[in-house]
Amino acid sequence: MIGLDVRQLKYEIVRPTLITLGLWSPASENLLTGTALAESRAAYVRQVGGGPALGLWQMEPATHDDCWTNFLNFPAQSRLATICTRMRAPDLSASAQLVTNLRYACAMARIRFFRAREALPASTDAAGLSAYWKEHYNTALGAGVLSTELISRFQEAINA
């Protein structure tokens, strides 16, 4: 399997997206890069084996819609909502955005994490970033499992 070059993903997609959102930090950069590696190995844009998850960050359309309905559509988040809206391609549905628009898909994954109240782990803590991903993105109901393989994907993101 061939995926995106991790350094290019991190520095050409993740970092500029997070900076545009005003939500960049070394920890968020490694978290979002690691999440793409954990979710899709930065290679798949449709859930392997079927299922609703889409894009490198494997966000489900229902999760995307919840980010808008229960967070971005509130006046307190109007700045973030405006930025995310400007990232969207006008001719694509929300589902298509998650598959084809890397910048928007990354932004929505960051919004998902931003809603968590818990502070991000240290930027160099692969185990902590992995656990944060499991709790706040994949959730207890998700198929992801904390393992040495998962932690190594977050370490790859850190090392990129």
N, C-alpha and C positions, 0 to 999 in steps of 0.2 A: 504494500500500500504506500502510496506517495501522498504526502500532504503538503501544505504550504510550508515554506521556510519559516521556522519559528521566529528568527530575528526580524524578518520582514513583517510577519504578522504583528509582532510586538511594537516595532518602531514605525511602521508605515500605516498601520490600521488602528491598533489599540491606543497607542500614546496620543496621536492627533485627535482621535475621537474623544478620549477622556479630557484632554486639554480644552477642546471646544465646549464640552459639557461643563467645564469648571470643576470637574470631579477627579482630576489626576492626582495621583500620589504614587510613589514607587510600589506600595502595597497593592493599590488598585490595579496598576499596570500588570503586576505579576499575577494577581487574582484573575483578571480577565483573560490574560494569555493562557494561564493554566486551565481555566474553565474551558476554553476552546479545545485544548489538548485532552482534557478529561472527558468532555462531552462527545467530541467527534474526531479526535486526533487531528484536528484542523484539516480534515480531509473530506468529511461527508456533509452534505447539505440536506439530506433526508435521513430520517431515523432508520438505521439498519434493522432489517426484520419487520419493517412496518411500524406504524405508530405516528402520533401527531407531531413529534418534535422536529423542528426545522432549523436549518442553518448551521454554521460552525459552532454556535453556542447552544444548539438544540433546544431552543425555546418553543414551548407549545403555544399555539394561537390563543388558547384560553389564558395563559399566563401573560402574554402580550396584552390582551384586551384588559385584563385585570390591572396591569400597570397603568393603563390609560384611565380606566373607569374609577379606580380607587386611589389614584395618586396624582398622575399628571393633569387630570382635568380639574383639579382644585386650584383656586386662585393663588395659594401659597407656592405652587409649583409652576406658575405661568412662565417663568424664565426657562426652566428645563423643557416644558412642553413646547415652547416656541422653537427652541434649538432642535429638539427631536423632530418636530414637524418640518423644519427646513432641511433636515437630512433625508427626508423621504423623497423617493422618485414619484412624481405625480401620476404616472400611468400604471402603478403597481398596487395590488391589494396588500393588506398588512401581511398576509402569509407569504406572498411573493417577496416582500421587502426582507423578511427574515432569511429567505433563501439566497437572494441575489444581491442585496445591498449590505455589504459587510460593515460599513460604517454605522448604519442604522441598527443592524442586528447587535453589534457591539454596544451601542448606546443603550439599547433596551435591556441587555444583560446587565449593564452597569446600574441602570435604574432599579432592576430587580434587587441587586445587592444593596443599593443605596437605601432602600426601604427598611433594611434590617437595622435594628437599634444597636446591636453589638458592634463595637469598634473593630476595624480590620486588624488582623494579626500583623506581626512584623513582616516587612517586605521580603525577608530572607528565610522565613519560617515555612518551609514546604509542608510540613505536617500540619501546622496551624492553618495555612491557606487551604489545604485539602479538607480539613474538618469544617472550616467556614463555608466552603463550597457545598459540602454535603448537607450541612444544617440549613443554609439559607438559599440554596439554589436547587439542588437535587432533592432535598427534603427527606424526611423519614420514609415517605411513601415511594421515593425514587429507587431505581434499580442500582444506582451507584453504590459502591462499597469502598470504605476506607481500606486501603491496602498499600503494600510497598510499591506496587506498580502505579497506583494513583499518585502517591507522594512523589514518585520519580517524574511524573509528568509535570507536577508543579515545580519540582527542582529544575527541570528542563526550561520552564518558563523563566525562572529566576536567573539561570545561567545564560540565557539568550542575550 
